[in-house]
Structures are given as structure tokens and as C-alpha cells.
Amino acid sequence: MKLLLTSAGVKNASIHDALLGLLGRPVAECDALCIPTALYGHPQVGPGVGAWNFISGHSAEPMTGLGWRSVGVLELTALPTIDRERWVPRVRAADVLLVAGGDALYLNHWMRESGLADLLPSLTDTVYVGMSAGSMVMTPRIGQYFVEWTPPAGGDATLGVVDFSIFPHVDHPMLPDNTMAATERWAADIDGPAYAIDDDTAVVVADGSVEVVSEGTWKLLGG
């Protein structure tokens, strides 16, 4: 699986170019599945209009509205009630997974409960595009700073697909506490490397390498 881990979607030309590089062909020739699940777990963004905006491509964070050949919806909370034969082939057939922001621990819980987490390692040709929590869920831990929804087992552990953590939305005007100084305090609680990224930055993971693509501000912490 190739990863494009963003703070706020495909916000600029540099991130868009990175997406095209991972896809290997134009967006218009690719089929996408979007995953809105994380939105429902966060008190500030869902459920309701946030999920609709993400799915319909009307949000300010470009994901589903980039001109894909097709866009489907994969709702993780529904998958445990559906035979795997009905949804696994659709995931395997998708060129890209577009994963919304929201609550990373809620998303982690439903990725595991649904069986999608177990499927991810076999999706070697799929591009995964995460936004905020959709990016953070691929890391080992999110840190106490970001804990809103409490998982049944507690803690702040996530999938650990990559070996670094992510602090998104650095210096966002609507998130005054998300300063670069705050990222330093957050990173002190993270055992391992971590990237602090603003909304014009993404982390690309492909072929065993990690690259930061940015038209904004970012910093590598710890490690």
C-alpha cells in the first residue's frame, strides 16, 4: 500500500503532484472509495453535515471532489453486519481509499472491528489518502493530546502501519492551541519519530521510503 498522509486533504499543487505520482495515472482514470467513519466519533465534526460534505466533495479539504472516475462510500460501522464477500472485492478493486478526518481512535476501533485493518497489508497496489485522523490512524500512537473518544481498551494506540506519529493542523487559525510549541510537548510523550505538519503538508510513504511534500510548515520531532 502507498500512503499519502495529509493534514487537510489535497490542498495544493505539490500534494496533488504527489498523489499523481502514487497513482501512476490521471485521477480521472481511477476509482475511489471514501471512508467517512472517523467523522462520527469526533464531537466537533460529526455526525451530520460534516459527513455529507466529505462524501459529496463539498468540504474545504479536497478529497472526493478531485475528479475521480467513480467514488463509492465504505462505511466501516456497517461492515460487521455484511458478508465479507459483498465488500472485500469492492475494496480490492478500488484504486484509492480516501479516509476522512475526525477521531483517530474511533476510526482505529472500526478499522479493526470491520476487518479492514486485516485487509490493508494485502492491498499492495492501492493508494491510501488520509486526512488528519485518517492519517493519524496509520501511526503507532496519537498521544494523549488528541484523545477524545475512549476506546474499550483505553490507551492511544493506533494501527502502526508506519513507524512515526503525526500532529496535524499546526498553526491552524481555528485551532489556536495547535502551535509548534504544543507539538514539542506532544512529541515528548511519543516514543519515536513524529511529524508536525500544517494543512499544506503531507507525508508520502512508498517503496519503503518516507518523504515530506510541503508548501507550508512542518517539523520532524523525536526519533
LUMDOFI-824869 format. One line per 10 residues: number of its first residue (from 0); for each residue x, y, z of N, C-alpha, C. Coordinates in steps of 0.05 Angstrom, whole numbers, plus 5000, padded with zeros to 4 digits. Layout:
N
NUM	X Y Z X Y Z X Y Z  ... .
//
This chain:
223
0	5017 4976 5000 5000 5000 5000 5017 5025 5000  5010 5044 4984 5024 5070 4982 5007 5091 4998  5020 5107 5014 5006 5125 5032 5011 5154 5026  4990 5170 5025 4992 5199 5024 4978 5209 5049  4993 5217 5069 4983 5224 5096 4982 5254 5098  4959 5266 5097 4956 5294 5096 4943 5305 5122  4945 5331 5126 4931 5344 5148 4903 5352 5140  4900 5361 5115 4874 5372 5106 4868 5366 5077  4875 5342 5068 4869 5334 5041 4889 5344 5021  4881 5344 4996 4899 5351 4974 4897 5381 4969 .
10	4910 5397 4986 4906 5425 4988 4921 5442 4968  4942 5431 4956 4958 5447 4938 4970 5430 4916  4983 5444 4897 4994 5431 4874 5015 5410 4880  5031 5415 4900 5052 5396 4908 5041 5370 4918  5020 5372 4935 5007 5347 4945 4993 5333 4923  4980 5348 4905 4967 5336 4882 4987 5322 4864  5010 5333 4860 5030 5320 4843 5040 5294 4857  5042 5295 4883 5050 5271 4898 5029 5249 4895  5004 5257 4896 4982 5238 4892 4984 5225 4864  4988 5241 4844 4990 5231 4816 5014 5212 4814 .
20	5035 5218 4828 5059 5201 4827 5053 5173 4839  5037 5173 4860 5030 5148 4873 5010 5132 4856  4991 5146 4843 4971 5133 4827 4984 5122 4801  5002 5137 4790 5015 5128 4765 4998 5134 4740  4976 5148 4743 4959 5156 4721 4940 5178 4730  4925 5191 4712 4908 5213 4720 4886 5205 4739  4877 5223 4756 4855 5219 4775 4830 5209 4760  4825 5220 4737 4801 5214 4722 4800 5185 4712  4822 5170 4714 4823 5142 4707 4823 5124 4731  4817 5134 4754 4819 5119 4779 4792 5118 4794 .
30	4786 5095 4806 4762 5091 4822 4769 5094 4852  4753 5109 4866 4758 5114 4895 4736 5104 4912  4743 5096 4937 4724 5091 4958 4730 5111 4980  4710 5125 4990 4715 5143 5012 4704 5131 5038  4718 5137 5060 4712 5126 5086 4706 5149 5106  4681 5154 5112 4675 5177 5129 4674 5171 5159  4680 5146 5167 4674 5136 5194 4686 5153 5216  4710 5163 5213 4723 5179 5235 4707 5203 5243  4692 5214 5224 4676 5238 5229 4656 5234 5251  4644 5210 5252 4623 5205 5272 4633 5205 5300 .
40	4658 5199 5304 4668 5197 5331 4678 5222 5344  4679 5244 5329 4690 5269 5339 4668 5289 5345  4667 5301 5369 4645 5318 5376 4642 5343 5360  4663 5352 5347 4662 5377 5332 4656 5374 5303  4657 5349 5292 4653 5347 5263 4632 5327 5254  4620 5312 5272 4600 5293 5262 4584 5281 5285  4563 5267 5278 4553 5262 5251 4538 5287 5240  4529 5285 5215 4513 5307 5204 4526 5318 5179  4528 5345 5178 4536 5359 5154 4565 5353 5146  4582 5348 5166 4610 5342 5160 4613 5317 5143 .
50	4598 5296 5150 4599 5272 5134 4589 5276 5106  4567 5291 5104 4556 5297 5077 4576 5313 5060  4587 5334 5072 4606 5350 5057 4630 5334 5047  4640 5316 5064 4663 5299 5056 4655 5280 5033  4633 5266 5037 4624 5247 5016 4618 5260 4990  4605 5283 4991 4596 5297 4967 4617 5314 4954  4640 5317 4967 4661 5334 4956 4657 5364 4960  4640 5371 4980 4635 5399 4985 4652 5410 5009  4669 5394 5020 4685 5404 5043 4708 5421 5033  4720 5436 5051 4743 5453 5044 4769 5437 5042 .
60	4768 5411 5049 4791 5394 5047 4788 5375 5023  4801 5381 5001 4796 5366 4976 4804 5337 4978  4784 5320 4974 4789 5291 4974 4771 5277 4953  4745 5277 4958 4727 5263 4939 4721 5279 4914  4725 5305 4915 4718 5323 4892 4740 5328 4873  4760 5310 4871 4783 5316 4854 4779 5307 4825  4757 5295 4819 4752 5286 4791 4756 5257 4786  4752 5240 4807 4755 5211 4804 4735 5200 4783  4743 5178 4771 4725 5165 4752 4699 5156 4766  4702 5146 4791 4679 5140 4807 4687 5143 4836 .
70	4667 5148 4853 4671 5150 4882 4649 5134 4896  4657 5115 4912 4638 5100 4928 4642 5105 4958  4623 5097 4974 4625 5101 5003 4629 5074 5017  4649 5072 5034 4654 5049 5050 4651 5057 5080  4628 5050 5091 4622 5057 5119 4630 5034 5137  4651 5038 5153 4663 5016 5168 4644 5005 5189  4627 5022 5201 4610 5013 5222 4589 4993 5212  4584 4993 5186 4564 4974 5175 4576 4948 5167  4602 4947 5163 4614 4923 5151 4612 4898 5168  4612 4899 5195 4609 4874 5211 4582 4861 5207 .
80	4562 4875 5196 4536 4863 5191 4533 4853 5162  4554 4855 5146 4552 4848 5118 4572 4826 5112  4565 4807 5096 4583 4786 5088 4608 4798 5075  4631 4787 5082 4656 4797 5071 4656 4796 5040  4643 4776 5029 4642 4773 5000 4629 4796 4986  4614 4812 5001 4600 4835 4989 4617 4860 4988  4636 4862 5008 4651 4887 5008 4681 4884 5002  4693 4862 5009 4722 4858 5004 4729 4861 4974  4714 4849 4956 4721 4853 4927 4720 4883 4919  4701 4898 4930 4700 4926 4923 4724 4942 4933 .
90	4734 4934 4957 4758 4947 4967 4782 4940 4949  4784 4915 4943 4807 4906 4926 4806 4919 4898  4782 4925 4888 4780 4936 4862 4786 4966 4861  4785 4979 4884 4789 5008 4885 4818 5015 4880  4822 5037 4866 4850 5047 4862 4859 5063 4886  4841 5075 4900 4848 5093 4922 4827 5092 4944  4836 5094 4969 4819 5097 4992 4822 5125 5003  4801 5140 5006 4801 5167 5016 4789 5167 5044  4805 5173 5064 4797 5169 5091 4795 5195 5106  4771 5202 5115 4765 5228 5127 4778 5231 5154 .
100	4779 5256 5162 4788 5263 5189 4765 5260 5209  4771 5266 5234 4752 5263 5256 4766 5253 5280  4758 5229 5290 4771 5218 5314 4787 5193 5306  4813 5195 5311 4831 5173 5302 4827 5147 5318  4820 5149 5343 4816 5124 5359 4789 5111 5351  4769 5127 5345 4744 5116 5336 4748 5102 5309  4763 5115 5292 4770 5103 5266 4786 5077 5269  4806 5078 5287 4822 5054 5292 4804 5031 5301  4786 5037 5320 4768 5016 5330 4752 5003 5308  4741 5019 5290 4724 5008 5269 4740 4996 5246 .
110	4764 5005 5242 4781 4992 5222 4786 4963 5231  4791 4960 5257 4796 4933 5267 4770 4916 5269  4749 4928 5279 4724 4913 5282 4712 4905 5254  4716 4921 5235 4705 4916 5208 4721 4895 5193  4746 4891 5200 4763 4874 5185 4780 4888 5164  4776 4914 5160 4792 4928 5141 4821 4929 5148  4827 4932 5174 4855 4933 5183 4870 4908 5175  4857 4885 5177 4870 4860 5169 4874 4858 5139  4857 4872 5124 4859 4871 5095 4881 4889 5084  4887 4910 5098 4905 4931 5087 4932 4920 5077 .
120	4946 4901 5091 4972 4892 5082 4971 4879 5054  4948 4869 5046 4946 4855 5020 4940 4875 4997  4935 4900 5004 4927 4920 4983 4953 4933 4973  4970 4918 4961 4997 4928 4954 4996 4950 4932  4976 4950 4915 4975 4969 4893 4956 4993 4899  4943 4992 4922 4923 5013 4929 4937 5037 4941  4927 5061 4934 4937 5086 4946 4917 5093 4969  4928 5098 4992 4913 5106 5015 4918 5136 5020  4897 5152 5019 4899 5181 5024 4884 5187 5050  4899 5195 5070 4887 5201 5096 4887 5231 5100 .
130	4867 5240 5115 4864 5268 5123 4863 5270 5153  4881 5283 5166 4880 5287 5195 4879 5260 5209  4856 5254 5222 4853 5228 5236 4857 5205 5217  4849 5208 5192 4853 5188 5172 4882 5182 5167  4899 5201 5172 4928 5197 5171 4939 5187 5197  4930 5198 5219 4940 5191 5245 4935 5161 5252  4913 5150 5242 4906 5122 5248 4927 5103 5238  4943 5111 5218 4963 5093 5207 4989 5093 5224  4990 5109 5245 5014 5112 5261 5012 5094 5286  5034 5091 5301 5032 5074 5325 5015 5086 5348 .
140	5017 5112 5352 5003 5126 5374 4995 5154 5365  4974 5164 5378 4966 5192 5372 4974 5211 5394  4980 5201 5418 4987 5218 5440 4962 5227 5455  4964 5231 5481 4941 5239 5497 4928 5265 5488  4944 5282 5476 4934 5308 5467 4909 5305 5449  4908 5283 5433 4887 5280 5414 4865 5260 5422  4866 5251 5447 4846 5231 5455 4820 5246 5462  4799 5239 5446 4772 5249 5451 4754 5225 5458  4750 5208 5438 4734 5183 5442 4752 5162 5455  4742 5149 5476 4758 5130 5490 4751 5102 5480 .
150	4771 5087 5470 4766 5060 5461 4761 5041 5484  4748 5018 5479 4741 5000 5501 4766 4992 5518  4789 4988 5505 4813 4980 5520 4829 5004 5530  4820 5028 5525 4835 5052 5533 4859 5056 5516  4876 5074 5525 4901 5079 5511 4898 5097 5487  4921 5101 5473 4921 5119 5449 4934 5105 5425  4936 5078 5426 4949 5063 5404 4931 5062 5380  4944 5063 5356 4930 5061 5331 4943 5038 5315  4941 5038 5289 4947 5014 5273 4977 5008 5271  4994 5028 5271 5022 5023 5270 5032 5014 5242 .
160	5018 5022 5221 5027 5015 5194 5053 5029 5188  5057 5053 5197 5082 5068 5195 5094 5070 5223  5120 5077 5224 5134 5078 5250 5138 5106 5261  5122 5124 5251 5123 5152 5262 5095 5162 5268  5093 5182 5285 5067 5194 5292 5064 5220 5277  5039 5231 5278 5033 5255 5263 5016 5274 5281  5025 5299 5281 5010 5321 5294 5000 5339 5271  4974 5338 5263 4964 5354 5241 4955 5382 5249  4949 5398 5229 4937 5424 5232 4953 5444 5249  4980 5442 5246 4997 5461 5260 4991 5490 5252 .
170	4988 5507 5271 4983 5536 5267 4958 5541 5251  4938 5524 5254 4912 5529 5241 4898 5552 5255  4887 5571 5240 4874 5594 5252 4850 5587 5270  4837 5565 5265 4814 5557 5281 4821 5538 5304  4847 5532 5306 4857 5514 5327 4880 5528 5341  4875 5548 5357 4896 5565 5369 4916 5550 5387  4908 5527 5397 4926 5511 5414 4946 5494 5398  4941 5492 5372 4959 5475 5356 4983 5491 5346  4999 5500 5365 5023 5515 5359 5047 5496 5356  5068 5506 5344 5092 5489 5342 5103 5482 5370 .
180	5100 5501 5389 5108 5495 5416 5092 5472 5428  5066 5471 5421 5049 5449 5431 5058 5422 5419  5068 5423 5394 5077 5398 5382 5102 5387 5397  5118 5405 5407 5142 5396 5423 5134 5382 5448  5114 5393 5462 5104 5380 5486 5091 5353 5480  5075 5352 5458 5063 5327 5450 5083 5306 5443  5104 5314 5428 5125 5295 5420 5140 5283 5443  5142 5298 5465 5156 5288 5489 5143 5263 5500  5117 5259 5494 5102 5236 5503 5100 5213 5482  5112 5218 5459 5112 5199 5437 5139 5184 5436 .
190	5138 5158 5438 5162 5142 5437 5170 5136 5408  5185 5154 5396 5192 5150 5368 5190 5176 5352  5197 5175 5327 5196 5199 5310 5168 5208 5305  5164 5234 5300 5138 5245 5295 5141 5269 5277  5120 5273 5261 5119 5296 5243 5098 5315 5252  5105 5340 5255 5085 5361 5259 5081 5374 5232  5056 5375 5222 5051 5384 5195 5027 5404 5195  5029 5424 5177 5007 5442 5174 4989 5432 5151  4969 5447 5144 4950 5438 5124 4960 5438 5095  4983 5450 5091 4996 5450 5064 5018 5429 5062 .
200	5018 5410 5080 5039 5390 5081 5027 5362 5081  5042 5343 5069 5035 5315 5070 5060 5298 5073  5056 5274 5083 5078 5254 5085 5072 5232 5066  5091 5226 5048 5087 5205 5028 5104 5181 5036  5091 5157 5037 5105 5133 5043 5100 5113 5020  5122 5105 5007 5121 5087 4984 5147 5074 4980  5146 5048 4974 5170 5033 4968 5191 5034 4990  5182 5035 5015 5200 5034 5037 5212 5061 5044  5205 5082 5030 5216 5109 5036 5195 5128 5046  5203 5148 5061 5186 5169 5072 5195 5196 5062 .
210	5177 5211 5051 5183 5238 5040 5162 5258 5049  5171 5281 5056 5152 5303 5063 5149 5321 5039  5124 5326 5032 5117 5345 5010 5103 5368 5022  5112 5392 5017 5101 5415 5032 5104 5441 5016  5083 5457 5019 5084 5485 5011 5079 5502 5036  5082 5490 5059 5077 5504 5084 5098 5499 5105  5090 5490 5129 5107 5488 5152 5106 5459 5163  5129 5448 5169 5129 5421 5182 5155 5419 5198  5156 5398 5215 5180 5394 5231 5180 5364 5239  5204 5352 5237 5208 5325 5247 5217 5327 5276 .
220	5203 5312 5293 5208 5313 5322 5216 5286 5332  5233 5285 5352 5240 5259 5365 5254 5240 5347  5253 5214 5355 5265 5193 5339 5295 5190 5343 .
//
